[in-house]
Amino acid sequence: MSEFEVAGIKYRCTKMPALTQFNVLRRAGAALASARGFMEVRRNGGDISAALTPAMKAMAELSDEDTAYIFGECLSTCQRANGKVWAQVWNKAAGRALFDDIDLPVMLQLVASVFAENYSGFFPLLDQVSAEPEAG
C-alpha cells in the first residue's frame, strides 16, 4: 500500500490481485510502451510536447471498454482521507467517482500512482512516475 497526495488531498492505493494486474497490463500495454518515452523526457526536462504525441496516439487507440476497465480497476484500489477514516473514491459498478472534485487530472494522477504501486518492479521507470523533472 502506498500513500500520496494529489491536489492537496491524501490518498492511498493498494495492490490489485495478480490476475487483475495482468489484465490491466495487457489492455494498457501499447499505451504504456509509448508513455515510457514521455516519462523519460519529463524526467530529463526535454521537449514534452514531442514526446507526448506517441503516448496520446496509443491512448486514442484504446477502446472505450478497455479504458473503462483500466480506470475502473485502478481507481477501485484507491481511497482518500476523509477526516479520520479512509473512503473509497470509485464506484466500479456505476463507473464514476464518489467525490465531485475528482476530475480527469486527479483521476490520471491516481491511475499513475496505482500503476507505480502495481508495476514498478516490472517497469523500474514507474518508480519515478510522480518525480519532478531534474533541474538541468
N, C-alpha and C positions, 0 to 999 in steps of 0.2 A: 504494500500500500504506500502511496506517496501523497504528500500534502503539498499544495502550491497555491498561489494567489493569482487571480485573474480580475482585472478591473477593481482592485481593492477588496475583493471578497475571497475568503478562504475556501478552497475546495480540496477534495481528496478523491482518489480513484483507486480501485482495486484491480487485481489481475483478472482477466477473463479466463474461463476454462480453456484448456489446451485446444480442444476441437473448435471452439468459437474463435480462438486466436488464429487457427489455420484458415477457417472460413472467411474471416475478415481479411487476412493477408492475401488470400488468393483472389479476392474481389478487388482489393486495393493495390495489388502488385505493380501494375503498369504505372499507376499514378505515383506510387512510392519511388519507383525507379527514376521517374522524371523529376520528382521532388528532390532527389538526392543532390542533383546539380544546383538547384535553388538554395538548399541548405548550406552547401559548401560555399557558394558565392556570398550568401548572407553572413556566414561566419567570418569570411575573409574580407568583407567590406567591398565587394565588387559590384558590377552593374546588375542590380537585382531585376530590372525590367527585362533584360535579355534572357536571364535565367528563368524567369517566371513563365515565359511563353510555352516551353515544352511541358511544364508542370500543369498549366492551365489547359492545354490541349488534351493531356492524358485524363485530367479530371472531367473534361467535357465529354469524353468518350465513355465514361461510366454510365451505366443505365440508371434510371431513377430507382429501380428496385435494388440494385447493388448499393447505391448511395444511401438509401433509406436503411438498408441492412447494416452498413458500416457505421453510420451515425447512431442508429438505434442501439447496436451492441456496445459501441464505445461509450456513449452517453449514459447508458443504463448502469455503468460501473461507477459513475460519479455521484458524489454527494457534496453538499455545501453546508458550511457552518451557518446555523440558523439559531442564534442565541447560544444556548448550552448544548443543543442537540445537532446532529447531522441529519439533513433531509435529502432524499433522492432528488435529482434535478430533472429526470426524464421519465415520462410515462411511455414505455415501449409500445404498449397496446394502442395508445392513441397517437403515437408518433409525434409527441410535442413536449416542449419544456414545461416544467411545473412552476417556473418563475418567469414573470413577464419581462424582466430585464435581461434574460438570456437571449441575446440576439446572435446573428451569424458570426460576427467577430469573436464573441465569447465562446460560441459553440466550436469554432475552428480551433481555438486555443485549448479547449477542453479535450477535443479529439486528439490534438497533437500531444497533449500530456498523457492521454491513455496509450497512444502509440509508444511514447517513450517508456512508460511503465511496462508495457507488454512485450516490446520488441527490441529494447536497447541492447540486450545480449546478442541478438541476432543481427541487428544493424547498429554497430557502435556509433555511427554518426547521430543516431537518435538521442544519444546522451546529451547532445548539445542543442536539441531542438528549441529549447527556450533560452539558450545562452545569448547574450548580447554579442553583436559583431565585435571582433577585436579591433582595438584602436591601431591605426596604421600609420 
